[in-house]
Amino acid sequence: MRVTRPLIAAVALCLTAACSDDSTDGVGSPFGPEADPIPDVSQTRQPDITVMTQNMYVGADVDAVIGVLVTPDPADDLSALLAAISTLEETHFPSRAAAIAGEIARARPHVVGLQEVSIVDISLPPLGVDVHLDFLPVLLAELSARGLQYEVAARVRNIEAAPLPGVSLIDDDAILVDRNRVEVHETSAQRFTANLGAVAPGVVLARGWVTAAVTIEERPYTIASTHLESGDAPGLDQLRAAQAAELVQALAGTTPTVVMGDLNDVPGSPMYQVLEGAGLTDLWAALRPGTSGYTCCHAADLSNRVQPFHKRIDYVFVRDGREGEKVTGQILRVGDVPADRFPGPAHRLWASDHAGLVARVNMHGLIP
């Protein structure tokens, strides 16, 4: 009797849930600083608010494992699984956390939205596998080591997978705030009613969003971060639109609003139309017209030397507090040029398979 296949399938499902974005290299041309220059903001006043969004990436793309599992030949299942776990170790989250903390230190955002904030526990002695990763404490420790005092304002669970003993994955979204510069009044963590739900025994995809009502320099803001459902299967674009509709309904009001995250769809999609229809402005389109803004994705093992991004799925949207006012400022990518790479156990790495976005925004509706 063959006993390894259910075990391998469960682990693969667990890792697949964590690596929910399409992380394969695309066919688009690399875009570097020459093709996508940072805008000149020398005439722009100091920003009212600086935010950053970053998909942290679990560290392994198991598309290859899933492809092997669906074939009729079981002989190569184990080798594919072990290769995926090897990639998880090769992409070495502690090193990547240090790089993300470095980007936060350089940008000094008031608020950070994080996606794929993962806790991975895989302990399978028969296979010689023992992996334990808890992303958020590692990142907070790296920030503290740089003299920064960021704290968790809100956190929501997106994925909870425990398909069998010894295999566990938790995937969250989180909002961090600089506690020295941001006053937090109220937070919420909600799951969408529109969700895929159970996709396998012990594996549930139930995404959501986090919000924080904050004051920065005596000005109120509502901040939201989310990670909408991923995938290209028929109907998933409408699911993302439904999730976006739930989010904007929860954000109804006149307070200046920032919505950021990995939204897993491109400009013009149903999801995008929902956000625009709610009066939210896509900062990249508004401030960087004519530039690609692609944010996804680096190679699964993060070893690619040049940036292969081919789609824009990470966003910062804003809605000012007064109708007709134009939001100004600056938005740029981080983690997208070769100089961002750093040494890893086997090769140089990127901090994530996604670029991050840093936005420095002037909310003119708040000016008397």
BAMAR-433609 format. One line per field, with one value per residue: residue number from 1; residue in one letter; x, y, z of N, C-alpha, C in turn. Coordinates in steps of 0.1 Angstrom, whole numbers. Layout:
! BAMAR-433609
resi c(NUM_...)
resn c(A_...)
n_xx c(X_...)
n_yy c(Y_...)
n_zz c(Z_...)
ca_xx c(X_...)
ca_yy c(Y_...)
ca_zz c(Z_...)
c_xx c(X_...)
c_yy c(Y_...)
c_zz c(Z_...)
END
This chain:
! BAMAR-433609
resi c(1_2_3_4_5_6_7_8_9_10_11_12_13_14_15_16_17_18_19_20_21_22_23_24_25_26_27_28_29_30_31_32_33_34_35_36_37_38_39_40_41_42_43_44_45_46_47_48_49_50_51_52_53_54_55_56_57_58_59_60_61_62_63_64_65_66_67_68_69_70_71_72_73_74_75_76_77_78_79_80_81_82_83_84_85_86_87_88_89_90_91_92_93_94_95_96_97_98_99_100_101_102_103_104_105_106_107_108_109_110_111_112_113_114_115_116_117_118_119_120_121_122_123_124_125_126_127_128_129_130_131_132_133_134_135_136_137_138_139_140_141_142_143_144_145_146_147_148_149_150_151_152_153_154_155_156_157_158_159_160_161_162_163_164_165_166_167_168_169_170_171_172_173_174_175_176_177_178_179_180_181_182_183_184_185_186_187_188_189_190_191_192_193_194_195_196_197_198_199_200_201_202_203_204_205_206_207_208_209_210_211_212_213_214_215_216_217_218_219_220_221_222_223_224_225_226_227_228_229_230_231_232_233_234_235_236_237_238_239_240_241_242_243_244_245_246_247_248_249_250_251_252_253_254_255_256_257_258_259_260_261_262_263_264_265_266_267_268_269_270_271_272_273_274_275_276_277_278_279_280_281_282_283_284_285_286_287_288_289_290_291_292_293_294_295_296_297_298_299_300_301_302_303_304_305_306_307_308_309_310_311_312_313_314_315_316_317_318_319_320_321_322_323_324_325_326_327_328_329_330_331_332_333_334_335_336_337_338_339_340_341_342_343_344_345_346_347_348_349_350_351_352_353_354_355_356_357_358_359_360_361_362_363_364_365_366_367_368)
resn c(M_R_V_T_R_P_L_I_A_A_V_A_L_C_L_T_A_A_C_S_D_D_S_T_D_G_V_G_S_P_F_G_P_E_A_D_P_I_P_D_V_S_Q_T_R_Q_P_D_I_T_V_M_T_Q_N_M_Y_V_G_A_D_V_D_A_V_I_G_V_L_V_T_P_D_P_A_D_D_L_S_A_L_L_A_A_I_S_T_L_E_E_T_H_F_P_S_R_A_A_A_I_A_G_E_I_A_R_A_R_P_H_V_V_G_L_Q_E_V_S_I_V_D_I_S_L_P_P_L_G_V_D_V_H_L_D_F_L_P_V_L_L_A_E_L_S_A_R_G_L_Q_Y_E_V_A_A_R_V_R_N_I_E_A_A_P_L_P_G_V_S_L_I_D_D_D_A_I_L_V_D_R_N_R_V_E_V_H_E_T_S_A_Q_R_F_T_A_N_L_G_A_V_A_P_G_V_V_L_A_R_G_W_V_T_A_A_V_T_I_E_E_R_P_Y_T_I_A_S_T_H_L_E_S_G_D_A_P_G_L_D_Q_L_R_A_A_Q_A_A_E_L_V_Q_A_L_A_G_T_T_P_T_V_V_M_G_D_L_N_D_V_P_G_S_P_M_Y_Q_V_L_E_G_A_G_L_T_D_L_W_A_A_L_R_P_G_T_S_G_Y_T_C_C_H_A_A_D_L_S_N_R_V_Q_P_F_H_K_R_I_D_Y_V_F_V_R_D_G_R_E_G_E_K_V_T_G_Q_I_L_R_V_G_D_V_P_A_D_R_F_P_G_P_A_H_R_L_W_A_S_D_H_A_G_L_V_A_R_V_N_M_H_G_L_I_P)
n_xx c(9_6_17_26_16_-10_0_20_3_-13_6_14_-9_-12_11_5_-17_-5_13_-3_-4_2_34_52_77_70_64_69_89_118_116_133_149_155_134_112_110_116_93_97_94_101_88_67_49_56_45_12_7_25_25_30_29_32_35_46_54_54_76_80_71_48_37_49_49_22_15_29_15_-9_-4_-5_15_30_56_74_64_73_99_93_79_99_117_102_101_128_132_117_134_156_150_149_135_143_165_151_132_149_156_131_126_146_138_114_126_140_119_102_74_42_22_20_10_6_8_3_14_28_26_43_44_59_64_77_89_94_100_122_117_115_103_99_84_77_65_59_69_96_100_92_112_135_128_128_155_166_160_133_99_75_42_16_-14_-38_-50_-59_-71_-65_-61_-62_-48_-47_-42_-34_-19_12_14_9_-5_-8_-21_-20_-33_-20_-18_7_17_36_42_51_43_17_-16_-38_-72_-94_-99_-105_-111_-121_-138_-145_-178_-181_-163_-140_-139_-138_-115_-102_-99_-95_-83_-89_-99_-105_-107_-100_-102_-84_-88_-79_-87_-71_-50_-29_-5_-26_-46_-73_-76_-87_-75_-70_-62_-57_-59_-70_-88_-69_-59_-68_-90_-123_-147_-134_-126_-149_-155_-134_-143_-166_-156_-142_-163_-176_-156_-155_-180_-179_-162_-175_-181_-168_-142_-108_-93_-73_-67_-50_-29_-24_-42_-46_-56_-58_-55_-86_-101_-130_-128_-112_-128_-149_-137_-128_-154_-163_-152_-125_-91_-66_-34_-10_-18_-27_-5_17_13_15_36_46_43_44_42_46_59_87_110_102_122_134_158_162_181_174_145_115_88_54_28_4_-6_-6_-15_-21_-48_-66_-89_-100_-110_-128_-150_-140_-114_-80_-57_-23_12_36_46_62_80_95_121_126_148_181_200_187_189_203_226_219_213_219_221_219_191_158_136_110_85_70_71_72_52_56_40_37_16_-4_-32_-54_-79_-80_-69_-73)
n_yy c(-12_22_49_75_94_107_122_138_152_167_184_198_211_227_244_255_270_290_302_319_335_339_330_325_333_359_368_394_423_432_459_487_513_531_528_534_559_575_599_635_652_676_700_695_697_687_653_644_619_588_557_521_491_456_424_396_370_336_320_297_283_261_251_234_210_205_200_176_160_156_139_105_89_81_81_102_120_124_134_158_172_174_190_214_221_224_247_265_267_276_302_315_330_347_363_376_390_409_424_435_450_468_483_494_510_528_541_550_548_559_540_505_480_446_415_379_372_349_318_290_256_226_194_165_138_112_120_136_163_194_223_255_285_319_347_374_381_380_400_423_422_428_454_467_464_483_506_513_517_500_487_461_470_459_426_400_367_348_323_291_262_228_200_175_158_174_192_225_256_291_320_355_389_421_452_475_501_531_537_560_581_578_578_554_548_531_497_471_437_418_391_383_378_366_341_314_293_260_241_217_189_201_225_257_286_317_347_382_415_442_471_504_532_562_589_612_637_653_649_630_596_568_536_508_474_446_413_401_373_349_337_324_311_305_329_338_364_378_370_384_410_410_408_432_449_445_454_482_490_488_508_532_567_599_604_608_582_553_526_496_469_435_429_411_414_431_465_479_456_438_440_463_482_483_495_520_530_535_559_559_565_553_554_549_550_577_592_583_581_564_547_514_501_475_448_421_390_379_351_318_308_331_338_351_373_397_418_403_412_412_420_442_441_449_475_510_527_558_580_612_636_654_662_664_673_671_645_645_638_611_580_549_519_493_469_460_464_453_461_458_432_406_386_351_318_301_316_350_369_382_404_395_378_397_432_459_487_522_550_585_608_637_649_669_677_679_703_734)
n_zz c(0_-8_10_10_-8_0_21_9_-8_9_22_0_-8_14_12_-13_-8_8_-10_-28_-51_-86_-92_-112_-137_-160_-195_-201_-208_-188_-165_-156_-138_-158_-177_-162_-146_-115_-103_-105_-77_-65_-62_-47_-17_18_24_36_46_47_32_30_11_11_-1_15_8_10_3_-14_-45_-55_-78_-96_-81_-77_-104_-108_-90_-102_-123_-137_-128_-98_-90_-89_-70_-44_-47_-59_-39_-19_-32_-34_-6_-2_-17_-1_21_9_1_25_49_72_63_42_57_70_48_40_63_61_38_49_69_53_39_59_65_78_81_74_52_52_34_32_57_73_91_93_98_95_102_96_104_91_65_69_73_88_94_106_107_116_106_114_141_135_116_131_151_135_127_152_158_142_155_152_160_154_155_157_145_135_125_104_97_68_57_69_75_83_74_83_111_120_99_92_84_86_74_72_69_78_95_102_124_129_161_173_158_150_159_170_168_164_153_130_120_94_77_43_31_7_-4_-12_6_20_3_3_25_56_47_43_25_33_30_40_54_69_89_101_121_122_136_122_126_136_119_106_93_75_72_51_45_23_8_-19_-34_-53_-87_-119_-128_-142_-132_-109_-112_-108_-82_-69_-74_-60_-34_-32_-34_-9_8_1_8_35_40_36_38_48_57_49_30_27_7_4_-9_-21_-47_-67_-93_-125_-138_-149_-146_-132_-104_-101_-113_-95_-73_-84_-90_-65_-59_-53_-59_-81_-72_-86_-113_-114_-107_-120_-149_-180_-173_-165_-139_-130_-107_-102_-111_-92_-97_-84_-66_-61_-74_-98_-119_-132_-133_-139_-141_-151_-147_-130_-99_-73_-52_-43_-33_-30_-13_-11_14_5_-20_-54_-50_-58_-54_-46_-48_-44_-57_-56_-66_-46_-42_-68_-84_-95_-76_-52_-44_-23_-3_0_13_-8_-31_-44_-33_-37_-17_-17_-38_-49_-58_-35_-26_-21_-10_-9_2_-5_10_0_6_33_41_56)
ca_xx c(0_14_12_32_9_-19_9_25_-8_-17_16_14_-21_-9_20_-1_-25_4_18_-15_-3_10_47_61_82_62_71_71_103_121_114_142_148_155_121_102_118_110_89_103_85_108_79_56_51_57_33_4_8_33_21_37_22_42_32_58_57_58_90_80_60_46_30_55_45_8_16_33_5_-21_-1_-9_27_33_70_82_57_81_110_88_76_111_122_95_105_141_131_113_146_166_146_154_128_150_172_142_127_158_155_119_127_155_129_106_135_143_107_96_59_34_14_25_0_14_0_10_21_26_32_45_50_59_72_74_102_97_106_133_113_113_103_91_86_67_70_57_79_109_100_92_125_144_125_133_170_169_155_120_89_62_34_5_-27_-49_-46_-70_-67_-70_-60_-59_-47_-41_-48_-31_-9_25_13_0_-2_-16_-18_-28_-30_-17_-15_16_18_47_35_55_38_4_-25_-48_-85_-103_-95_-114_-106_-133_-137_-155_-188_-178_-150_-139_-142_-131_-110_-97_-100_-85_-77_-100_-95_-115_-99_-107_-95_-81_-89_-75_-89_-59_-47_-15_-4_-39_-56_-79_-75_-91_-65_-74_-53_-64_-53_-81_-85_-60_-62_-74_-102_-135_-155_-126_-126_-162_-153_-126_-151_-176_-148_-139_-176_-178_-147_-158_-192_-174_-154_-183_-179_-161_-128_-98_-92_-63_-69_-38_-27_-23_-56_-47_-62_-51_-63_-97_-108_-142_-124_-107_-140_-156_-129_-130_-168_-165_-145_-111_-81_-54_-23_0_-23_-28_8_27_7_24_46_40_40_42_47_46_65_100_110_98_133_139_171_164_190_167_131_106_74_45_14_3_-17_-5_-21_-25_-59_-69_-101_-98_-121_-136_-152_-134_-100_-70_-47_-10_23_46_45_73_82_107_123_124_160_191_207_179_192_212_231_211_220_224_223_213_177_149_129_97_82_63_76_64_48_56_32_37_4_-10_-46_-57_-92_-78_-62_-83)
ca_yy c(0_34_58_88_103_116_131_148_161_176_194_206_220_237_254_262_281_301_309_319_343_333_334_321_344_362_370_408_428_438_474_492_528_539_528_537_568_581_613_647_658_686_711_690_699_675_645_643_605_579_543_511_478_446_410_391_358_325_315_286_281_246_248_222_199_202_194_162_152_153_129_92_83_86_78_114_129_127_143_172_178_178_202_226_224_229_261_273_269_284_316_320_342_357_372_385_399_419_433_442_460_479_491_502_520_539_548_555_550_559_528_494_469_434_403_367_372_335_309_277_245_213_185_152_130_101_126_144_176_201_237_263_299_328_358_387_384_381_413_433_423_435_468_471_465_495_517_517_512_496_477_456_476_450_414_391_354_345_309_282_248_218_189_163_161_178_201_236_269_302_332_366_402_429_466_480_516_537_541_573_591_574_575_545_549_519_488_460_426_411_382_385_367_360_334_300_284_248_236_204_186_209_236_267_299_326_360_393_428_449_486_512_546_567_603_615_651_659_647_616_588_554_528_494_465_434_404_394_359_348_327_328_302_313_333_344_379_382_369_395_422_409_411_446_456_444_463_496_493_489_521_543_578_611_604_604_568_546_511_491_455_426_428_400_416_441_477_476_444_441_445_477_491_485_505_533_534_540_572_557_569_544_564_547_556_591_599_577_577_560_537_501_498_460_444_406_384_373_336_312_307_345_338_358_385_409_418_397_415_413_425_451_436_455_489_519_536_568_588_623_639_665_659_673_676_662_639_646_631_603_565_542_505_489_455_457_466_444_465_453_418_404_372_341_306_294_326_363_369_394_403_389_377_410_445_467_501_532_562_597_614_649_649_684_679_682_716_744)
ca_zz c(0_-10_20_9_-17_7_29_0_-14_20_23_-12_-7_24_7_-24_-2_12_-22_-36_-63_-97_-90_-123_-145_-171_-207_-203_-207_-176_-164_-146_-135_-171_-184_-153_-138_-103_-107_-99_-67_-58_-60_-39_-2_26_24_48_50_39_35_22_11_7_0_21_1_18_0_-23_-55_-56_-91_-102_-73_-81_-117_-107_-83_-111_-133_-132_-123_-85_-86_-87_-61_-32_-51_-62_-26_-12_-40_-29_7_-3_-21_10_29_1_1_38_53_81_54_35_67_72_36_41_74_55_30_58_75_43_35_72_64_90_81_65_50_49_30_33_69_74_101_86_107_88_110_91_106_81_53_73_72_100_91_115_104_121_99_120_151_129_110_142_157_126_128_165_158_135_163_148_169_147_162_150_148_132_118_100_92_55_54_80_69_91_68_90_121_115_88_95_78_89_65_77_66_90_94_112_125_137_173_178_149_146_170_166_176_163_143_127_111_89_66_33_30_-6_-3_-17_17_20_-10_6_39_65_40_40_20_38_30_46_53_82_89_113_121_129_134_119_126_140_108_106_82_76_64_49_37_20_-1_-26_-39_-65_-96_-132_-131_-145_-121_-98_-113_-102_-68_-64_-75_-48_-22_-33_-31_5_14_-1_16_49_41_33_47_43_62_39_30_19_5_-2_-8_-32_-51_-75_-106_-132_-140_-158_-142_-124_-91_-103_-116_-82_-64_-90_-88_-51_-57_-50_-70_-82_-72_-97_-126_-113_-105_-129_-161_-190_-168_-163_-125_-127_-93_-100_-100_-93_-97_-71_-57_-60_-79_-111_-118_-136_-130_-150_-139_-163_-144_-119_-91_-60_-54_-33_-37_-20_-15_-3_23_-1_-34_-64_-47_-65_-45_-52_-41_-51_-55_-63_-62_-39_-44_-82_-92_-91_-64_-41_-41_-11_-2_6_16_-21_-42_-40_-32_-36_-5_-19_-52_-53_-54_-26_-31_-11_-15_0_-3_0_10_0_13_48_43_58)
c_xx c(9_8_17_24_-1_-11_14_15_-12_-7_16_3_-18_0_14_-10_-17_9_7_-15_4_24_57_65_72_71_73_85_106_120_123_140_147_141_110_107_109_106_96_92_91_99_67_59_52_44_26_6_17_28_30_29_32_36_45_63_62_72_91_68_59_38_36_51_31_7_20_22_-6_-17_-4_3_31_48_78_75_66_92_105_85_89_118_115_99_119_141_127_125_156_163_146_147_135_158_163_135_136_158_143_120_136_147_120_114_138_131_101_81_52_27_20_14_8_4_9_19_19_32_32_51_48_69_69_87_104_103_118_130_110_114_94_94_74_71_70_67_93_111_101_105_135_141_130_148_175_164_141_110_75_55_22_-8_-39_-43_-58_-64_-73_-71_-56_-60_-40_-47_-45_-21_5_25_4_5_-12_-11_-27_-25_-28_-15_-5_15_30_40_39_49_23_-4_-36_-60_-93_-98_-106_-107_-118_-130_-148_-165_-186_-164_-151_-143_-133_-128_-105_-99_-90_-79_-89_-94_-107_-108_-107_-99_-93_-83_-84_-79_-78_-59_-32_-14_-18_-49_-60_-78_-82_-82_-71_-64_-59_-56_-65_-77_-77_-65_-69_-86_-114_-143_-147_-125_-138_-161_-145_-134_-161_-169_-146_-152_-179_-169_-151_-171_-188_-167_-162_-182_-170_-146_-119_-93_-81_-66_-57_-37_-25_-37_-57_-54_-56_-61_-74_-105_-121_-138_-120_-119_-148_-150_-130_-144_-171_-158_-131_-102_-69_-42_-13_-5_-24_-15_19_22_18_35_39_35_38_49_48_51_79_99_107_109_140_154_173_172_183_152_122_91_66_31_14_-9_-16_-8_-21_-36_-62_-82_-100_-111_-130_-138_-146_-119_-91_-59_-33_0_32_43_56_74_95_109_122_136_171_198_199_182_203_215_221_219_227_227_217_198_171_141_116_95_75_72_67_61_50_50_33_26_0_-25_-51_-70_-91_-72_-73_-84)
c_yy c(12_45_73_98_112_126_142_158_171_187_203_216_231_248_261_273_293_309_311_328_335_338_330_334_346_364_385_412_433_454_479_507_536_540_533_546_572_595_624_653_669_698_707_692_686_666_645_629_597_565_534_498_468_432_403_378_347_319_303_286_266_242_235_209_195_195_180_154_148_143_115_84_88_85_91_124_133_136_157_179_183_189_215_230_230_244_270_276_278_299_322_332_351_367_382_395_411_429_441_453_471_488_500_513_531_547_555_558_551_546_518_484_457_423_391_367_357_329_295_267_232_204_171_143_119_107_135_159_183_216_245_278_307_342_371_390_387_395_424_434_430_450_474_473_477_508_521_510_510_486_473_463_467_438_405_378_351_330_302_268_239_205_176_167_164_188_212_249_279_314_343_378_410_443_469_495_519_543_555_585_589_571_566_546_537_510_478_450_418_402_385_374_360_354_320_290_271_243_222_201_193_221_246_280_309_340_371_406_433_464_492_526_553_582_605_631_658_658_632_609_574_546_514_487_452_426_396_381_359_337_332_319_310_316_340_359_385_381_380_408_422_413_426_454_456_454_478_500_495_503_533_554_589_612_601_590_563_532_506_476_448_423_417_401_429_453_474_464_447_446_460_486_493_496_519_539_539_553_571_559_559_554_562_553_571_598_595_573_574_550_525_498_484_457_429_400_379_358_330_311_320_346_346_371_398_407_414_401_417_417_434_446_441_470_497_528_546_575_600_627_649_662_669_677_666_658_640_639_623_589_559_527_503_474_451_460_457_448_461_439_417_389_363_329_300_304_339_362_383_392_395_386_389_422_451_480_510_545_573_606_627_648_663_687_682_695_726_754)
c_zz c(0_0_19_2_-9_16_21_-5_-3_22_11_-12_3_19_-5_-18_2_0_-32_-49_-73_-96_-101_-131_-157_-184_-210_-202_-193_-176_-153_-145_-148_-177_-175_-142_-126_-106_-99_-90_-59_-55_-51_-24_5_26_37_54_41_42_26_23_5_9_4_14_10_15_-9_-32_-58_-68_-97_-94_-76_-95_-117_-100_-92_-122_-128_-126_-109_-81_-83_-77_-50_-36_-53_-49_-19_-19_-35_-15_7_-8_-10_19_22_1_14_43_63_73_47_45_69_60_36_52_69_46_38_64_65_40_47_70_77_92_71_64_45_45_31_46_75_87_95_96_99_95_105_92_96_69_57_72_85_98_100_112_109_117_108_131_146_123_121_149_148_126_141_165_150_142_159_157_162_155_154_154_145_124_115_94_78_52_66_75_79_86_75_101_115_104_91_88_82_80_68_68_78_86_106_112_133_150_178_169_146_158_165_175_176_152_141_118_107_78_56_34_17_-5_-9_-7_16_6_-9_21_47_59_36_36_23_40_36_44_67_79_102_111_129_127_132_118_127_128_108_93_85_66_63_41_35_10_-8_-31_-52_-75_-109_-136_-134_-133_-109_-99_-107_-87_-62_-64_-63_-35_-21_-29_-16_12_13_7_30_51_38_43_41_47_50_41_22_19_-2_-1_-21_-36_-62_-88_-112_-134_-151_-155_-134_-110_-91_-105_-104_-74_-70_-88_-74_-48_-53_-62_-69_-83_-83_-110_-126_-113_-114_-142_-172_-186_-164_-148_-122_-114_-92_-112_-102_-93_-84_-61_-55_-65_-92_-109_-122_-133_-141_-149_-151_-160_-131_-111_-76_-62_-41_-39_-26_-24_-5_5_17_-16_-44_-62_-53_-55_-53_-43_-49_-47_-62_-58_-55_-42_-59_-90_-87_-78_-51_-36_-30_-10_5_8_3_-32_-37_-42_-34_-23_-6_-34_-58_-50_-44_-32_-19_-17_-4_-6_3_-1_11_6_27_51_45_46)
END
